[in-house]
């Protein structure tokens, strides 16, 4: 895909799954919004665009925006303030493909039922964002494209809205393409990532390989982590602990009981994991797991690691997990690739999202 605007050139080639959430990430000015707009047909870029097995454009063919069935919510979107909440939703339904959601059902799902007769301009910021999303989904799209629309919301409101949105899209098998700078959103929800710099897609892969990629910034962040899906096995009501498993690896996480048989997404933060050569039974840490050292990465002036820090990559249930320890600790343990160690993960540090 090629596009030139002023002094900026977009030259991007990418493939991503037509399911789940794909996040387009990268620094400001990388071309994320331009790339998204070109996919939607809002920018007439040179090149080929296909989605879900359908050709949308090439050198001789261009499907106009309104026929692509792609709903777009940008950071500048607003409600139709002169219309009621119900009229906002009905407006989108007028242009929807057959088989779309019922207005009453969408209003109920997004908590808008009490406000249907109310003027949309009088809603709170969070309520307006719910209405904007519900209105986009009323069009019955094949793809939902989001361009950082929740920047004005606080973290709690943003998390709640994104969780609600993801649950709906998962139930409808509706893929999401999401431009976001927010690391928390990325690790809570993304399945796949496109990472852009200077108008090019320089990395495209499932989430964890991107989080661990040495050419990307995430591996070296203070909150560096990997994300894993765990199966809920049971609940220890006496101690308030959910009993989980990642493959054959058991873990416990505190909190309210989760549905047995369901899955929960866990972020394993590298700084919240400690290592030892022996298993310490007299520890307050509940998750003590045997793991194999894959790599030991020291700060050497060429790495983005902070001085005195070491990244240790472990194999846990066959999957890589990043651990951040000090140089002093790494030397004391004498760590090397191929060593077997014990990873100690505090139950409170297994953040589910």
Order of alpha helices (4+ residues) and beta strands (2+ residues): beta-beta-beta-alpha-beta-beta-beta-beta-alpha-alpha-alpha-beta-alpha-beta-alpha-beta-beta-alpha-beta-beta-beta-beta-beta-beta-beta-beta-alpha-beta-beta
